[in-house]
Amino acid sequence: MGRIKFIFITTISIVVYSCAQVGVPSGGVEDKDAPRALQISPELGGIGYALKKGDMISVEFDEYVNVRQLSAQLLVSPPLTKPMEWVVKGKWVYFILQEDLDEDRTYIFQFGDAIVDVNEGNPASGFVHAFSTGDQLDTLSLSGRVEDVFTDEKQKGKRVFLYDAGTPLDTIVLGALPLFVTTTDDAGEFTVDYMPKGEYRVIAVDDVDRNYIWTAGEALAINSEMVEVVGNDTLQEAMQMQMTLNTDVKYFVDTYKDPLGLLKMELSGEVDADKEIEAEGLEVYSEGEILWVWDMPEELEKSTVIWKSADTLKVSEESVGELIDFDVVGAPEGKQVSGSTASLTFNRPVTEVHKEQFKLTRSDSINVEIKSVFISEESPFQIEVEASFGRGHVVELTMLPGAVKGFGDVALLDTISKKWSTFKQDELAELKVEIDAEGWLELISANGKVIEVVDLEPGMEPVLFKNLTPGSYALRWLGDPNGNGRWDDVSLERWELPEPARVMQEPIKVKADWSHEVSWQVR
């Protein structure tokens, strides 16, 4: 039999013919079962079916069916050049060819969710038909499994897409349709049948929009190596699935440029400035959906900010706004956990702090010595104040004019006071974690917020998380085998797997005035 030539598959445009739909009485027990094929012609796996223009593929189901979105759901491999006509009559669906099928080829028809029962709309998901026009049928297969990258949870109902190895990666990213499709079962396992010998790219997608394309925001798994199919083959390692960020269209939403060389940009989605932003010669900082760049005004004006593969902003084209007074935009309030450190956030990068112009008092009018004041290593917009606030006290921090200076040689003009209280020691808990791994250990609160991140080294002492409020916490480990100093997530554009990661299966419940210990073996 002739060797199959792989080309990009195209969706089949469908011409819909009106026909009588057989109704089914409503009422009774809800039907949750998908339609099942009772008979099909040509027979499944048959050989020698040299179908010509006008010939039909006929399928009888065990209940009355409809067809929906067939143009989007039906994939044929190898692709047809002309759309198939189709007719639904009760429990039968007829597909009418508008061209001769090639000789000595195995044809696979993958129907997706197109065929549904009349009453409840239950789809015959994963319905596939295959036959050969020659005297041999492609009978090779590829099996594998898909698991969650953090928990190893089996990924049920995820679509697995196979592309010819020669398909350019950028074409896949832009929406090339796969050659073969299957769906994982309850155990997260899959098998693709009726394959010819060849080499393939393999991905798994939580295809929420059911369009056979990975869309940003959908969970994704990648098999890093090209897969050569020569028999009934199986992937040796589970594909690791991870949720991705939903930023369908990346662009600069709004900007504010001040007269002193600071540019604030609101973005359409979160950004990793280290990976995605080019701003040659400028200071850059991002937080969530906000990006800041700054330099001397004349240098900033000559600059361009590039969001890779997304948007470009020429600074000189942005109008200059009024200068906003330098001020505190974030400070401790209410009841605070830390009895020794307070963080304050400003509306522009901080360049100087003057400890002697800070004053700290307790509610009993006792002055508290400030040990140090410094610019945070985590954010240039933040300062840290270190002092012994005490436990169960109300404290007030006062900053005199000039205590803090920001980029552009601007300073606080007024006296600013911030007041908060601290937990008593017996209201808090601590957690000691024994872990032997490299990378990072994250402590996560019940609402999903990362409370603390600790750098890990092999053989180090147990990690101690102190001054925790009572409640449930999770632990997450992130590995760094490539040694680039950050955890890299899954990327279709770079064809990269997520680096190793793990979330502890059971939450850790801590009680006030208790010291808790756990030992965690991560792979």
C-alpha positions as CSV (number, residue, x, y, z in Angstrom):
1,M,0.0,0.0,0.0
2,G,1.3,3.5,-0.8
3,R,2.8,5.5,1.9
4,I,0.5,8.2,3.3
5,K,1.6,11.8,2.7
6,F,0.8,14.0,5.7
7,I,-0.6,17.4,5.0
8,F,-2.4,19.9,7.2
9,I,-5.9,18.7,7.9
10,T,-8.8,21.1,7.2
11,T,-12.2,21.2,8.7
12,I,-15.0,20.0,6.5
13,S,-17.6,22.5,5.5
14,I,-21.0,20.9,5.7
15,V,-23.9,21.4,3.4
16,V,-27.1,20.8,5.4
17,Y,-30.1,19.2,3.8
18,S,-33.5,19.7,5.4
19,C,-35.1,16.4,6.3
20,A,-37.8,15.2,8.6
21,Q,-36.6,14.7,12.2
22,V,-38.3,11.9,14.1
23,G,-39.5,13.2,17.5
24,V,-39.3,11.2,20.7
25,P,-41.9,11.6,23.5
26,S,-40.6,13.6,26.4
27,G,-40.9,12.7,30.1
28,G,-39.7,9.7,32.0
29,V,-36.2,9.0,33.3
30,E,-33.5,11.4,32.2
31,D,-31.4,9.9,29.4
32,K,-27.7,10.2,30.3
33,D,-26.4,7.7,27.8
34,A,-24.6,8.7,24.6
35,P,-25.8,7.3,21.3
36,R,-24.1,4.1,20.3
37,A,-23.5,3.0,16.7
38,L,-25.3,-0.3,15.9
39,Q,-24.1,-0.7,12.3
40,I,-22.0,1.2,9.9
41,S,-21.1,0.9,6.2
42,P,-18.4,0.6,5.1
43,E,-17.6,-1.6,8.1
44,L,-15.3,-0.4,10.8
45,G,-11.7,-1.5,9.9
46,G,-12.8,-2.8,6.6
47,I,-10.5,-3.0,3.5
48,G,-11.1,-2.7,-0.2
49,Y,-13.7,0.1,0.0
50,A,-12.8,2.2,-3.1
51,L,-15.5,4.7,-2.6
52,K,-16.3,7.2,-5.4
53,K,-18.2,10.5,-5.6
54,G,-21.8,9.9,-4.6
55,D,-21.1,6.9,-2.4
56,M,-22.2,7.1,1.2
57,I,-21.0,6.3,4.7
58,S,-24.1,5.2,6.6
59,V,-24.4,4.9,10.4
60,E,-27.3,3.6,12.5
61,F,-27.5,4.5,16.1
62,D,-29.4,3.0,19.0
63,E,-31.6,6.1,19.4
64,Y,-32.8,9.1,17.5
65,V,-30.0,11.5,16.8
66,N,-29.3,15.0,15.5
67,V,-26.1,16.5,14.1
68,R,-24.7,19.8,15.4
69,Q,-21.7,21.9,14.5
70,L,-20.4,19.2,12.2
71,S,-18.4,21.7,10.2
72,A,-16.4,22.4,13.4
73,Q,-16.3,18.9,14.8
74,L,-15.6,16.5,11.9
75,L,-12.0,15.8,11.1
76,V,-11.0,13.6,8.2
77,S,-7.5,12.2,7.8
78,P,-6.2,12.4,5.1
79,P,-8.3,15.5,4.5
80,L,-10.9,15.8,1.8
81,T,-10.8,18.6,-0.8
82,K,-14.6,18.9,-1.1
83,P,-17.2,19.1,1.7
84,M,-19.3,16.0,2.4
85,E,-23.1,16.4,2.1
86,W,-25.0,14.8,5.0
87,V,-28.6,13.7,5.8
88,V,-30.1,12.7,9.2
89,K,-33.1,10.4,9.2
90,G,-34.2,9.3,12.6
91,K,-31.6,6.9,13.9
92,W,-29.6,7.0,10.7
93,V,-26.9,9.5,9.5
94,Y,-25.7,9.4,5.9
95,F,-22.5,11.1,4.7
96,I,-22.3,11.6,0.9
97,L,-18.9,11.9,-0.7
98,Q,-18.4,14.7,-3.3
99,E,-15.1,13.2,-4.6
100,D,-13.4,9.9,-5.2
101,L,-11.3,8.6,-2.3
102,D,-7.6,8.1,-3.0
103,E,-6.4,4.5,-3.6
104,D,-4.6,2.5,-1.0
105,R,-5.3,4.9,1.9
106,T,-6.7,4.4,5.4
107,Y,-9.3,7.0,6.0
108,I,-10.2,8.1,9.5
109,F,-13.4,10.1,10.3
110,Q,-13.3,11.7,13.7
111,F,-16.7,13.1,14.7
112,G,-15.9,14.8,18.0
113,D,-19.2,15.9,19.7
114,A,-21.2,16.3,16.5
115,I,-23.7,13.5,16.9
116,V,-26.1,13.9,19.8
117,D,-29.3,12.2,20.9
118,V,-32.6,14.1,20.3
119,N,-33.9,14.3,23.9
120,E,-31.0,15.3,26.1
121,G,-28.3,16.3,23.5
122,N,-25.8,13.7,24.9
123,P,-22.9,13.6,22.5
124,A,-21.4,10.4,21.0
125,S,-18.0,11.8,22.1
126,G,-14.9,10.1,20.5
127,F,-16.9,8.4,17.8
128,V,-14.4,7.4,15.1
129,H,-14.8,5.4,11.9
130,A,-11.9,4.0,9.8
131,F,-11.6,1.9,6.7
132,S,-9.1,1.4,3.9
133,T,-9.6,1.9,0.2
134,G,-6.8,-0.7,-0.5
135,D,-6.1,-4.2,0.6
136,Q,-4.3,-3.1,3.9
137,L,-5.5,-1.1,6.9
138,D,-3.2,1.0,9.0
139,T,-3.3,-0.8,12.4
140,L,-0.6,0.9,14.4
141,S,-1.5,2.7,17.6
142,L,-0.1,5.0,20.3
143,S,-1.1,4.9,24.0
144,G,-0.3,7.1,26.9
145,R,-1.6,8.8,30.0
146,V,-2.2,12.4,31.2
147,E,-1.7,13.5,34.8
148,D,-1.8,16.8,36.7
149,V,1.7,18.3,37.1
150,F,1.2,19.2,40.8
151,T,-0.8,16.2,42.1
152,D,-0.5,13.3,39.6
153,E,-4.3,13.3,39.4
154,K,-5.5,11.4,36.4
155,Q,-6.9,13.8,33.7
156,K,-10.2,12.5,32.5
157,G,-11.9,13.7,29.4
158,K,-8.9,15.6,27.9
159,R,-8.4,15.6,24.2
160,V,-5.1,14.3,22.8
161,F,-3.9,15.8,19.5
162,L,-1.3,14.3,17.2
163,Y,0.4,16.3,14.4
164,D,2.9,15.1,11.8
165,A,6.4,15.8,13.1
166,G,7.0,18.0,10.1
167,T,4.3,20.4,11.1
168,P,6.0,23.8,12.0
169,L,5.5,24.7,15.6
170,D,4.3,28.2,14.9
171,T,1.6,26.7,12.6
172,I,0.3,24.6,15.5
173,V,0.3,27.7,17.8
174,L,-1.6,29.6,15.2
175,G,-4.3,26.9,15.0
176,A,-3.3,24.0,12.6
177,L,-5.7,21.2,13.2
178,P,-4.4,17.8,14.3
179,L,-4.2,14.6,12.2
180,F,-5.4,12.4,15.0
181,V,-7.6,13.0,18.0
182,T,-8.7,10.9,21.0
183,T,-9.9,11.5,24.5
184,T,-8.6,10.3,27.8
185,D,-10.7,7.8,29.9
186,D,-11.5,7.8,33.6
187,A,-7.9,6.7,34.3
188,G,-6.4,9.5,32.3
189,E,-5.3,7.0,29.6
190,F,-5.7,7.2,25.9
191,T,-5.1,5.2,22.7
192,V,-5.0,6.5,19.1
193,D,-5.8,3.7,16.6
194,Y,-5.5,3.2,12.8
195,M,-2.2,5.0,12.6
196,P,0.4,4.6,9.8
197,K,4.1,4.4,10.6
198,G,5.5,7.8,11.2
199,E,6.8,10.4,13.6
200,Y,4.5,12.7,15.5
201,R,4.2,15.6,17.9
202,V,1.7,14.9,20.8
203,I,-0.1,17.3,23.1
204,A,-3.1,17.0,25.4
205,V,-5.6,19.8,25.9
206,D,-8.6,20.5,28.1
207,D,-10.4,21.6,25.0
208,V,-13.1,23.7,26.7
209,D,-14.3,25.5,23.5
210,R,-14.2,22.1,21.6
211,N,-12.4,23.6,18.6
212,Y,-9.4,21.1,18.3
213,I,-7.0,23.9,19.1
214,W,-5.2,24.9,22.3
215,T,-6.5,28.2,23.4
216,A,-4.8,30.3,26.1
217,G,-6.5,29.6,29.4
218,E,-7.0,25.9,28.6
219,A,-4.9,23.3,30.5
220,L,-2.0,21.9,28.3
221,A,0.3,19.0,28.4
222,I,3.2,18.3,25.9
223,N,5.2,15.3,25.1
224,S,8.7,16.8,24.8
225,E,10.1,14.3,22.3
226,M,8.9,13.5,18.8
227,V,7.2,10.1,18.9
228,E,8.0,7.4,16.3
229,V,5.1,5.0,15.8
230,V,6.2,1.7,14.5
231,G,3.8,-0.7,16.2
232,N,1.4,-0.6,19.1
233,D,3.5,1.9,21.0
234,T,3.1,3.5,24.5
235,L,4.6,6.7,25.9
236,Q,6.9,5.7,28.8
237,E,6.2,8.9,30.9
238,A,2.9,10.4,31.7
239,M,2.2,13.8,30.1
240,Q,2.1,16.5,32.7
241,M,-0.9,18.8,32.4
242,Q,-0.9,22.4,33.7
243,M,-3.5,25.2,33.6
244,T,-2.3,28.2,31.4
245,L,-3.0,31.9,31.7
246,N,-6.0,33.2,29.8
247,T,-4.6,36.1,27.7
248,D,-6.1,35.6,24.3
249,V,-5.1,39.1,23.1
250,K,-2.1,40.8,24.6
251,Y,-2.0,44.6,24.4
252,F,-1.3,47.8,26.3
253,V,-4.7,48.9,27.6
254,D,-3.8,52.3,29.1
255,T,-0.7,54.4,30.0
256,Y,0.3,57.2,32.3
257,K,3.6,59.0,31.7
258,D,4.8,61.7,34.1
259,P,7.2,64.6,33.5
260,L,10.0,62.9,35.5
261,G,10.5,59.8,33.4
262,L,8.1,57.3,34.9
263,L,5.7,55.3,32.6
264,K,2.9,53.1,34.0
265,M,1.2,50.7,31.7
266,E,-2.1,48.8,32.3
267,L,-2.0,45.5,30.4
268,S,-4.7,43.2,29.1
269,G,-3.3,40.3,31.2
270,E,-0.6,39.4,33.6
271,V,3.0,39.5,32.2
272,D,6.3,37.9,33.1
273,A,8.5,40.9,32.5
274,D,11.7,38.9,32.4
275,K,10.5,36.6,29.6
276,E,8.0,38.8,27.7
277,I,9.1,42.5,27.9
278,E,11.9,44.2,25.9
279,A,12.7,47.7,27.1
280,E,16.4,48.3,26.3
281,G,18.1,50.5,28.8
282,L,15.1,51.1,31.0
283,E,14.4,50.0,34.6
284,V,11.4,47.5,34.4
285,Y,9.1,46.2,37.1
286,S,5.8,44.4,36.8
287,E,3.1,43.3,39.2
288,G,0.0,41.5,38.0
289,E,-1.5,43.5,35.1
290,I,0.6,46.6,35.7
291,L,4.0,47.3,34.1
292,W,6.3,50.1,35.0
293,V,9.4,51.4,33.2
294,W,11.5,54.4,34.1
295,D,14.6,56.4,33.2
296,M,15.7,60.0,32.8
297,P,13.0,61.8,30.8
298,E,15.1,62.3,27.7
299,E,16.2,58.7,27.6
300,L,12.7,57.4,28.3
301,E,11.3,59.5,25.4
302,K,13.6,57.7,22.9
303,S,12.6,54.3,24.1
304,T,10.2,51.6,22.8
305,V,8.5,49.0,25.0
306,I,7.9,45.6,23.3
307,W,5.5,42.9,24.6
308,K,6.9,40.0,22.7
309,S,4.6,38.6,20.0
310,A,1.9,40.9,21.2
311,D,2.2,44.7,21.2
312,T,4.6,47.6,20.9
313,L,4.5,51.0,22.6
314,K,6.6,53.9,21.4
315,V,7.1,56.1,24.5
316,S,7.3,59.4,22.5
317,E,3.8,58.9,21.2
318,E,2.3,58.9,24.8
319,S,1.2,62.2,26.2
320,V,2.7,63.5,29.5
321,G,0.3,63.7,32.4
322,E,0.4,65.8,35.5
323,L,2.9,64.9,38.2
324,I,1.2,63.0,41.1
325,D,2.4,63.7,44.6
326,F,4.7,61.1,46.0
327,D,2.7,59.1,48.5
328,V,2.1,55.9,50.4
329,V,-0.4,53.6,48.6
330,G,-0.1,50.5,50.8
331,A,0.6,50.0,54.5
332,P,-0.2,47.7,57.4
333,E,-3.7,48.0,58.8
334,G,-5.9,46.1,61.2
335,K,-4.3,43.1,63.0
336,Q,-0.9,42.1,61.6
337,V,1.1,38.8,62.0
338,S,4.6,40.2,61.9
339,G,5.9,41.5,65.2
340,S,9.2,42.8,63.7
341,T,8.7,43.9,60.0
342,A,6.3,46.3,58.3
343,S,6.1,46.9,54.5
344,L,5.0,50.1,53.0
345,T,4.3,50.6,49.2
346,F,4.7,53.9,47.3
347,N,3.3,55.1,44.0
348,R,6.8,55.4,42.4
349,P,10.1,53.6,42.8
350,V,11.9,54.5,46.1
351,T,15.5,55.8,45.8
352,E,16.3,56.9,49.4
353,V,15.1,56.3,52.9
354,H,16.2,58.3,56.0
355,K,15.8,56.2,59.1
356,E,16.2,59.2,61.5
357,Q,12.9,60.7,60.1
358,F,10.9,57.7,61.1
359,K,9.2,57.5,64.5
360,L,7.5,54.4,66.1
361,T,5.4,54.5,69.2
362,R,3.1,52.0,71.0
363,S,-0.4,52.8,72.3
364,D,1.1,53.2,75.8
365,S,3.1,56.1,74.5
366,I,6.4,54.2,74.7
367,N,8.8,55.0,71.9
368,V,10.1,51.9,70.0
369,E,13.6,51.8,68.5
370,I,13.6,51.3,64.7
371,K,16.4,48.9,63.9
372,S,16.5,49.6,60.1
373,V,14.6,51.0,57.1
374,F,15.5,49.8,53.7
375,I,14.2,49.4,50.1
376,S,12.7,46.0,49.5
377,E,14.6,43.5,47.3
378,E,11.2,42.2,46.0
379,S,9.9,45.5,44.8
380,P,11.5,48.9,44.1
381,F,8.2,50.5,45.1
382,Q,8.3,49.1,48.7
383,I,10.3,49.7,51.8
384,E,10.7,47.5,54.9
385,V,10.7,48.8,58.5
386,E,12.3,46.5,61.1
387,A,11.6,47.0,64.8
388,S,10.3,45.2,67.8
389,F,6.6,46.0,67.6
390,G,5.8,43.6,70.4
391,R,2.9,41.2,70.7
392,G,-0.7,42.3,71.3
393,H,0.1,46.0,71.0
394,V,-1.1,48.8,68.9
395,V,1.7,50.7,67.1
396,E,1.9,53.9,65.1
397,L,4.6,54.6,62.5
398,T,5.2,58.3,61.7
399,M,7.2,59.4,58.6
400,L,8.3,63.0,58.6
401,P,8.6,65.1,55.5
402,G,11.6,63.9,53.5
403,A,11.8,60.5,55.2
404,V,11.4,58.8,51.8
405,K,12.5,59.9,48.3
406,G,11.3,58.5,45.1
407,F,12.5,58.4,41.5
408,G,12.8,61.9,40.0
409,D,14.1,63.3,43.3
410,V,10.7,63.7,44.8
411,A,10.1,63.4,48.5
412,L,7.3,63.0,51.0
413,L,6.0,66.5,51.6
414,D,3.8,65.9,54.6
415,T,3.9,64.0,57.8
416,I,2.3,60.6,57.4
417,S,1.2,58.2,60.1
418,K,0.1,54.6,59.9
419,K,-1.4,52.6,62.8
420,W,-2.0,48.8,63.3
421,S,-2.0,46.2,65.9
422,T,-0.2,42.8,66.3
423,F,-1.3,39.3,67.3
424,K,-0.4,38.0,70.7
425,Q,2.2,35.2,70.5
426,D,-0.3,32.6,71.9
427,E,-2.7,33.4,69.1
428,L,-0.2,32.2,66.5
429,A,1.4,28.9,65.4
430,E,4.5,27.6,63.7
431,L,5.1,24.9,61.1
432,K,8.4,23.0,60.6
433,V,8.8,21.2,57.3
434,E,11.5,18.6,56.7
435,I,12.1,18.4,52.9
436,D,15.2,17.3,50.9
437,A,14.9,19.0,47.5
438,E,16.2,21.8,45.4
439,G,14.1,24.7,44.2
440,W,11.5,26.5,46.2
441,L,8.9,25.7,48.9
442,E,5.8,27.8,49.0
443,L,3.4,28.1,51.9
444,I,-0.1,28.8,50.6
445,S,-3.1,30.0,52.6
446,A,-6.6,28.6,52.3
447,N,-7.6,31.3,49.9
448,G,-4.7,30.4,47.5
449,K,-2.4,33.3,48.5
450,V,1.3,32.5,48.7
451,I,2.3,33.5,52.2
452,E,6.0,32.7,52.0
453,V,8.6,31.3,49.6
454,V,11.8,29.6,50.8
455,D,14.8,28.7,48.6
456,L,15.7,25.1,49.0
457,E,19.1,23.4,48.9
458,P,19.9,19.6,49.4
459,G,20.7,18.7,53.0
460,M,19.5,21.9,54.5
461,E,17.8,22.2,57.9
462,P,14.0,21.8,58.2
463,V,12.2,24.9,57.0
464,L,10.5,26.8,59.8
465,F,7.4,29.0,59.1
466,K,6.7,31.1,62.1
467,N,3.8,33.3,63.3
468,L,1.1,31.6,61.3
469,T,-2.6,32.4,62.0
470,P,-4.7,29.3,62.8
471,G,-6.2,27.6,59.8
472,S,-5.5,25.4,56.8
473,Y,-2.3,25.7,54.6
474,A,-0.9,24.0,51.6
475,L,2.7,23.3,50.6
476,R,3.9,23.5,47.0
477,W,7.3,22.6,45.8
478,L,8.7,24.0,42.5
479,G,11.9,22.5,41.0
480,D,14.5,24.2,38.9
481,P,16.4,21.5,37.0
482,N,17.6,24.0,34.3
483,G,19.1,26.3,37.0
484,N,17.7,29.5,35.6
485,G,16.5,30.8,38.9
486,R,12.7,30.5,38.2
487,W,10.1,27.8,37.7
488,D,9.2,27.5,34.0
489,D,5.7,26.5,33.2
490,V,4.3,24.7,30.1
491,S,4.8,26.5,26.8
492,L,3.4,25.5,23.5
493,E,5.3,28.3,21.8
494,R,8.6,27.0,23.1
495,W,7.5,23.4,23.1
496,E,8.6,23.1,26.8
497,L,7.2,20.9,29.6
498,P,6.6,22.5,33.0
499,E,9.5,21.9,35.3
500,P,8.9,19.4,38.2
501,A,6.4,20.5,40.8
502,R,4.3,19.0,43.5
503,V,1.5,20.1,45.9
504,M,1.1,18.2,49.1
505,Q,-2.1,16.1,48.8
506,E,-3.5,16.9,52.3
507,P,-3.9,20.4,53.7
508,I,-2.1,21.1,56.9
509,K,-4.3,22.5,59.8
510,V,-2.4,24.5,62.4
511,K,-3.7,25.5,65.8
512,A,-3.0,28.6,67.9
513,D,0.0,28.3,70.3
514,W,1.1,25.0,68.7
515,S,4.2,23.9,66.9
516,H,3.5,21.5,64.0
517,E,6.0,19.3,62.2
518,V,5.7,17.5,58.8
519,S,8.1,15.5,56.7
520,W,7.5,15.6,52.9
521,Q,9.2,13.4,50.3
522,V,8.9,15.0,46.9
523,R,10.0,13.2,43.8
